Structures are given as structure tokens and as C-alpha cells.
Amino acid sequence: MQPINQTIQTSRGSITIRAAALSDAAPFRELRLHALQNAPTAFSADYQFNLAQPMTYWEGRLNFDEYGMIFFAVHERQLIGMTGIRQGESPKTHHSAILWGVYVRPEWRGLNLGDALIETSTEWARARQVEILKLGVVTTNTSAVRCYERCGFITYGTEPRGILYDGQYYNEFLMARTIKPT
């Protein structure tokens, strides 16, 4: 199956949404660390843990099997946004996938790049016969919640104390979107 790639035109120029490649390890590390440092409550992953990982860790994250993929938003060879998706591997969970790590650099927000990354992940999932996408989002991240709602996700529950950061707990909305496989 061919990777899903698309180019979108924005007021700031052409942006390519594409599947990650092994050669993206160093810029992926930089983008992910930026996300974890600048939006620490938006992710369950920890900045210090990720910072300490060797480059082989980041290369391993990009060495995909058939059940997962990372997509990047790219402008002039710079990674400006990302998301990951992971399909259930068990026959009992193969119909579902988890969307994770959605992030767009602050200076690139407002161009609907998050929507484009989510839709690209949705197409990837649809081609693999996934029927439902799920995600968790901190309840205080209202711009992310609005983005997910625009992309067809609905809240089906709340995970209390989903994240503990700097001595404070954050609840997470659990959201899902039903899709029709191809």
C-alpha cells in the first residue's frame, strides 16, 4: 500500500503532509522535544525521559510495522507538525486505532494543519479497515478539543487525573470518531 501524502496550500505557502521516513529521526526528535517542553500537559510522554534517549530510540520510533505510522507536516524540509496512529494488533482490537502526539508548532497554528494531519491518519486507518479512532486530550486544551470536534470526534467520557504534571492533576476527555473502512 502506498503511503498517503498530500500538499495543501496555505497563506504561508505549500505544506506537505507525508508519512515519516527513517531519515526523519533527528528532526522528529527535535519536534517531539519541542512539543513536550512547550506543551507539557498536552502529552502523557515526559520531556526529561525523551531528552535522555539516544538517537537509536528515535530511529526505532520511526521503524514502523504494519500497525503504526507517524505523519509530518513539512514546510521547506522543516517538520512543523506531527501525529501518530497505532492500530490494535489483536483480532479483538484490530478494528480500532489510537491517535497520539498531535502537535503543530505555535507559529504554524491557525492554518488547519492539525485537521490535515488527523485526516491523513484517518485515511491511513480507513485503508486498514479500522472502524473507530480514539484519543485522549487534556480537558483544558480547548483549541485541541475544538480541532478534534471539527474532525468528527465526540467526547464519550472523562478520565480523571489522566496526567500529573508539576504537582497538578489534569483530567482528559476520551474522544472517538467512527469511520467507514474502504
N, C-alpha and C positions, 0 to 999 in steps of 0.2 A: 504494500500500500504506500502510495506517495505521501510524503509529509505535506501538511496543509500550510501554504504560505499565501500571504496577501499583501498588497500595497494599498495604503489608504492615503488620501491627500488631506492635509490639514492646513491651517493658516500658517503653520511653521514649516511646511514642506512635506515631502513624502516620508511616510513611516512604513517600514516593512514589519509585518507580524510573521515570524517564522519559528520553526522548530529549532531547538538548541542543537549545537554540534559540540563534539569533544573539544574543539579548538576554542570554545567559549569559556573554558574553565576559569581563567584569570579574570576576565570581565564579569562573569557570573558571580565570582567570589566578591568582587568589589561592589556590585549592585546589591547583592544579598546583605552584605555587611552594612552598606549604607541604609538599607531598609530597616534592618534590625536595630541600628543605632538611632536612627531618626524617628522611628515609629515603634518603640519597644513594646507598647501594649497591643499593637495590631497583630503580633505574631506570638505563637507559643514557643518558637525557637529563641535561643538565647544568644545575644551578641558575643559575650566573652567565650562561650563554648565554641561558637563558629569561628571566631577570630583565631583561636588556638589550633584550628585544624590545618593539616598540611595540604599542599596542592593536590595530592593524591585523593584526599577526601572529596574535593570539589570535582575532580575528574570522575570519580566514582558516582557522584550525583548526576552526572551527565551521561553515564554509560547505561543507557536505557534497556529495559527488557520490553516485552510486548505490552506490559500493563501500565506503563507510565510515560509521561512526556513533560518537558518544560518548553514553554513558548516565550519568546522575547519580542518586545517592540524595539526596533532598531532605527536610529536616525544617523546617517552618515557614519556607519560602522560602530556607533556608540549604543550600548544597551541602555535603554531609558525606561523599560518596563518589563515585567515578567509575570508569569503564573505557572503553576504546576498542576498536573492532574494525575490521579492514580486510580486505576480501575481495580475493583475487587478481584482477587485471584481465585478464590474458592468458587466452586459451582454455585454455592449458596449466595455469594455476593457479587458474582460476575456481572450482574445486571446494573450495578451501581458504581459510581466513581466519586472520589473526593477531590474537590478543587482546593488548592492551597497556595499560599505565598503570593497572592495578587498584590502587585506593587507597581506604581508609576512614580518616577521621580517628581518631586513637587513642582519643579519648573516646567514640567510637561503635562500637568493636570489640566483639566478643562477641555481636552480635545477628544474625549471619549475613548482614550486608548485602553482603559480598563475594560470597557464594554467590548472592544475589538479582541482583546486577549481572551476574555471569557467566551466570546462567540467562537473563536478559533478552537479553544479547548472543547467547547460543546460539539463542534463538528468532528473533532477527533474522537470524542466519546460516541457520538451517533454512529460513526462508521464502524465502531466495535460493538454495536448492539447494546450499548448502555441505555437504560431506561430512566435513570434518575441520577441527578447530580446533587451532591450535598456539600455544605461548607459550614464553618463556624466563623462568626465575626463579633468582635467586642461591641457590646451594645452602645458604647459611647462614640463609636466611629460612624457617625451619621452619614458622612459622604460615601463611605463604602457600602453601608446598608442601602442607600438610595441607588447606587450603581447596581448592586445585586438585584434590587427590585426592578430596575429598568430592564435587566437581563432576564426577567421572568422568575426569579427566586421568590419564595414565600417563606415567612417565618413559621416554623412548626413547633418551636419550643425554646426554652432558655436554659442554658447550662449555668447554674450558679457557681460563682467563684472559679470560672474556667481558666483564668490566668491570675497569677500572683506576681506582681512586679513592684519592687521598691516598697514592700510592706503593705501594698494595697491590692485588694481583690477586684477583679473585673469579671462581670458576667458576660456570657457570649450568647448571641442569638444563634440558633441552629436553623439553617435555611436549606431549602431544597427546590429543585426545578425538575419537573418531569419532561422528558424529551422522547420523541418518537424515533426509534432506530431506523436506519435506511434499509 
